[in-house]
Amino acid sequence: MIKVGMVSLGCPKNRVDAEIMLKKLQDAGCEITPEEAEADVIIVNTCGFIEDAKAEAIENILEAANYKKDGKCKALIVTGCLAERYRDEIKEQLPEVDVTVGLAGNNDIVEIVQKAYEGSFSNRYGKKEDLIIDGDRLLTTPPYTAYVKIAEGCDNCCTYCAIPKIRGRFRSRQMVDILFEIGNLVEQGVKEVILVAQDTTRYGEDIYGTPQLTVLLKNICKIEDLKWVRMLYTYPERISDELLDLMASEEKIVNYLDIPLQHCDGTVLKRMNRRGDRETLEALINKIRTKIPDITLRTTLITGFPGETEEQFESLCDFVKEMRFDRLGCFAYSEEEDTVAATYEDQIEQQTRVDRAEIIMNDQLLISSEKNTEKYGTVQEVLIEGYDDYIKCYFGRTRADAPEIDGKVFFTVTEPQVIGTFVKVRINDSLEYDLLGEMEEEGE
């Protein structure tokens, strides 16, 4: 029996790829181990989206390589976006890697692992569009939560982004396959599903002729025993009235929208090959909040994009202060090779990019703190995720919190609780991004 260890980096979409590979390996008789020191074969499933992600991937590859010297490891395999994008560079600069596997190679991961274990090292590539995105998975999330990839690739071609070159064109999964998968996940005990794609709002356009996200959501909500449905990566220009009306009326769909706006200035957005301007974005946000008053809005922004003037940056700061997003992440522009934006001559100094991102995040910190204060005295439904031995209390998430990227609720109780269940918590205090409270007893 071959023991296989895997480190998966990057976004939830990459995690789903990892889970499909792990299930294939488990079904083939491999033992999956969380201990790299015990693994015969180690797989590092990488992200290669921006410079920080590449650095993290390389660091993990080198750490895993140490187990070839000090552990049982006989082979180190690299998969994922970095492997797809930098196949030649990995071969030349990372001799510690035995096998590099492009996205299409994921389909043959069992054969690749078996041969590597036997000492036969052969890189595996193919057409990225051949990556299989359906199939059983070995969940790496807690048993009550699962990501569900509804599409792969991207056709938006933002000028700063290499995803279309790495992952290929946008291609949706068949709705029947998605529903079948979610039904199986719920039977296994999953209470929350999180729909992911590079652009979830575009789902179905390529195979059904028009976007079908609302139809998909209506069918998902018919699945009994499913508690929460969450969407990530919704594009602003594709957020329809039909989608908002469905969210407002359907209890299972959490009132949470992740909208990667990237900027508010029309000129900057146009150079990013994105639509809209400050006026249209503010109108959209106001409409969303009118239709769904208790909506939680999350966005991501980029500072220091080529040509961003001080005036345009100040406008972005004002936009953040006026819109008061519930959740916000801001990133300094990363100059990626093979992207249009990398060819722009008006690149901005790296330190300026970073300084601007820090200013935005400092502004958001105040907003987040104020919004948390507004929740004092309210009772929130919380999905229990664990117990903190240090501070002696349980913690979990509300409908307003996506796993791993948003805050948590820490709360005290009088009796032991079951992880993965839902309780009512009265909020009485907060930290910068987290809430504090106490569980409401029955009858209170």
N, C-alpha and C positions, 0 to 999 in steps of 0.2 A: 504494500500500500504506500503510494507516494504521498508525503505530507506537503501540502501547498500553503504558503502564506501569501497574503496580498495586502499591499498598501494602495488605497485608491485616493487620489487627490482631485481637487477642483470641484466642479459644480455637481448638482444632483443628477444631471443628465449623464455625466461620466460615471457616477455611482451606479446608476441603473445598468450601464454596460458592464461594470464590474460584477454586479449581482447575477447577471445572466451567465457570465463566464464561470463564476463560482458554482452555480447550479450545474452547469455542464460537467465541471470537474468532479463535483460530489456524486453526480449520477454515474460517472465513469469509474467510481470506486476510490477516488482520491480522498484523503482526509484533509479537511480544511482546518488550519491551525491559526490562532491569533498570535502565536509566539514565533517571531521570525527566527529565533535561535533554534527552534525545533524543526523548521521547514527544510525539506529536501530541495524544493524549488520555491523561489520568491518571485512574485510578480509585482512590479510597480506600475500601476495604472495612472498615467500622468495627465496633467493639464499643461497646455502650452499657449494659453490665451494671451497673457501679458508677461512682461519681464519678471515681475515678482513670482508669478506662477512657474515660470521656467526655472528660476533659481531654486524654488522649493522642490521642484521635481528632481533637479540634479542633486540637491542635498540628500533627498531620500534615496536616490539611486546609489550614491556613495555610501550611505549608512548601511543599506542592504548588502552592498558588496563586501562589507566587513565580515558578514556571516559566512562568506566563502572561505575566510581564513580562520575565524574563531567559532563557527557553528557547523551545522550539518549540511549547509547549502551546497548543492552541486551545480546549480544553474540559476542565473539571474536573467529574468525576462522583463522587458520594458514594453508596455502597451500604451494606448491612449493617444491624446492629441500631440504630445511631444514626439512620440514615435512616428506618427503619421507625417508630421511637419518637418522633422529634422533627422530623417533616417540616415543620411550620409554623415552628418555631423556627429551623431551618436556613435557611429562605427569608428570614426576617426578620433574623437576626443574622449570617449568613455569606453576604453578597452575592457573595463570591468564587466560590461554588459555582454552576455552571451548570445541573446536572441532579441531582436527588435521586431515588434509585431504591429503592422499598420491596422487601421480600423477594421478592414475587411477580414484580416487575419484572426480577429476575435472568434469568428465562426469555427475555426480549427484549433481552438485553444487546447483541447484535450490531446490531440495528436502532437501539438507543439510541446506541451509539458512532458508527455511521455518520452519523446525523442530527446529532449533536453536532459531529462533525468538519466537517460542512457548514454549521454555524452555526444549526441548528434545535434549540433547547433546550426540552424538554418533560418534566416530571417524570412518573414512571411508578410506579403503585401497583396494588394489587389485594388479593385475599384472601390473607393470609399463609399459609393452609393450601394455597394453590396453588403454593407454592415447590416446584420440581422437585428432588428429592433423589437421583435416579438420573442416570446419564450418565457419559460419558467425561470424564477429567480430565487436565489438564496438571500433573503433580506439581511442587510447590514444595519438597518435602522432598528429602533426599538419595535417590539411586536405590534404595537398599537398604531404605528405610523408608517406609511409607505409612499415613496415617490412613484408616479406613473408617467412615463414618457409617452406623449401622444403624437410626437412628430420628431423628425431628425433633420439636421441641416438648416440652411437659411438662404433665402433669396433677396434679403433686404440690402445687402452689400453696403453697409455703412463704411465710410472711407477709412475709419480707424481700425476696422475689425477684420481679422483673418479667418473667422469661423467658416465662411463659405468655401475658402480654399482648403481648409482642414477637413471640414465635415461634409462638404458637398451641398447640392441643392436641397431645398426644402421638400420633404416628403412625409406625408401624414400616414399614420397607421389606420387600418380599417377600424371603423367604429365597433363592429361586433367583437373584434379581438380585444380592444380596450375594455369593453364592458365585461367580457369573459374574464379577463385578468383581474379586474377590480372585484368581481363577484367571488373569485377564488381567494383574493386577499382578505376580504371581509369574512369569509368562512374560516380563515386562519386566525381571526381575531383582530384584524386591522380596523381601527375606528376612524382614522383620518387618512384621506388620500390627497396628495399634492400633485396637481397636474403640471408637468414641465415640458417645455420645448424651447427652441430658440425664440419662437414667437407663438405663444399659445393661441392668441386671437386669430391667427391665420389658419388654425386647424381645419382640415378638410377641403380647403380651397382647391388643392391640386387634384384630388380624386373625386370630389363631388361637384366641382364647378363653382361653389360659393362657400364661404366660411361656415363651418358647422359647429362651432364651439357651444352655442346655446342648445342646439339639439343634443349634443353629447352630454352636456350638463343635466338636461332634463331626464335623460335616460339613466345617468349615474344616480340621480337623486331617487330613483325608483328602487334602488337596491336596499333591501331591508338591513337593519343593524349597522348601516354606515352612519356615522355621526357628523363628521365634518368633511367638506370638500373645499380645497383651497387651490388657487391658481397663482402661478408665478410667471413673470416675463410677458405681460400684456402690453401691446403697443398702443400708444395713445390714439392714433388715427383710426384704429380698428375697434375701439371700445364703443359699442353700439347702444342705442336706447334699449333694444331688445335684451341685451346682456344685463344692463343695469336694472331693468324692470324684473328680470328673472332673479337676480341677486336679492332684490328688495322683497320678493315674495316667497322665495324658497329658503326655508329654515336651515337646510343642510349646507347650503353654500355660505361659507363664512363671509361676513362683510369686510373683506380685505382685498385690496388690489395692489399688486406690485407693478408699477408703471415706470420702466427705465426711460426717463425723459432726456438725460444726458446734458441738456442745456436749455435755456429759455430764449436766447437771442436768435432771431430768425436768420441772420447772416451766418452765424456759427453753425446752426442746425443745417442750413443748406450745404455748407462745405462738408458737413458730416454725412451728407446724402440722407438727411432726415427731414421730415416735414414739420410745419408749424412754426409758431413764433410765440412770444410771450402772451399776446392777446388771445390767441386760440387756445393755448394751454391753460391759461387762467379760466377761460370760459368752460373748458372741459372739466376742470377740477371743481368749479362752482356747480356745474350741472350734476356731477357725481355726488357731491355733498348734499345737493337739494333732493335728489332721488333717494339717496341712502344716507340719512343724517348721521348714523352711527358708523359710517365707513372708516376703516383704517387705511390710510394711503401710505405706501412706501415707494420711494424712487431712488434712482442712482444718478449721479452727476459726474461730469468730467471737467476738470479745470486745466487750463494751460494748453488747450487744443491750439494747433497752429493758427497764428493770427489773432488769437483772442486778445482784444485790447483791454486796457484798464477799465474803460467805460463799460464794455460788455461784461467784464467780471463783476463790476459793481452792480450792474443790472441783475446778474445772477444772485448776488447776495441779497438784494432787495426782494427778489422773487421768492427766495427761501424764507425770508422773514415774513412776507405777506401771506404766502400759501400755508405756512406752518404744517409741513408734512409730519405725520405721526412717526414715520421711520425714514431715515435717509442715510445713504452711503455716498461719499464723495471720493473720487479717485483722481490722482494726477495723471494726465495723459501719458500713455505709454506708446512710444514710437515703434511700431511693429513693421518689420521688413515685409515686403510683398503686399503692402497696403497703399492705397492712393494717398492717404494723409502723410505717409512717410516721405513722399516725394515733394510735399509742399516746402517751399523755400523759407517761409516765415515761421520756422520752428521757434518755440519759446524755451528759454533757459530752464533746465530741470528744476533748479531750486525755486524758481518762480512758480512752476507748476505745483510743487509740493506745498509751498507757502500758501497758495490760494486754496488748495484743498483743506489745509488745516484751518484756515479762517472760516470756511463753510462749515466744517465739522464743529468748530467751537460755537458758532451761531446755533447750529442744530442741537447742541448739547443743552443750551438754555431752553430751547423750545421743547425738547423732550422732557426736561425736568418740570417745566410748567404744565405740560399735558399730563404728566404723572400726578402732579398735585391735584389736578382737576378730578381725578378719580377717587380721591379720599371720600370714604363713606359709601361708595358704591359696592355692590355685590357682583363679583365676576365668576363666571363658570370657568373652572380651571381643570385642565387635563394633567393629572399627576404624573411626573416624569422621574422623580427620585427623592432620595432623602439625603440631606447634607449633614454628615456626622459632626462637622466642625461647629456649625451654628445651631445644630439640633432642631432642624425644621425640614418640612417637605418643600419641594419646588415643582413648578409646572408651567404651563402656558395657557393663555386665554385664546379666544378666537382671533385676537388682534396680533398674535405672535406666531410667526413662522419659525420652525425649528432651526437652530444653529445661527440664524442671522438677526433675530430680534431678541427682546428681553425676556425675563422670566418673572414669575410670581413666587416669592418665598413666603410660606405661611406656617403658623403654628396650629397644632391640633391637640386634642385630649386623648385620642385613641389612635392606634396604628391604622394606616391606610394602605390600600392596594394600588400599586403602580399600574398606570394605564386606565384608571377609572376617573370619573368626572365628579368634582365637588364644587360647592359654592364657597367663595372666599370673600370676606369683607375687607376692603383695602383701607389701611389706616396710616400708611407711611410709604416712602419710596426712596430709591437711590437714583442715580443719574438716568439709568435706563431700565431698572427693575422696580417691581412693586413689592410691597410688604403687607402682610395681613394676617388674619386668623380665620380658620374655617368656621363656617356657619353650622351650628348643630341642627339636627332635625327639629322642625317645629319653630325655629327662630324666624 
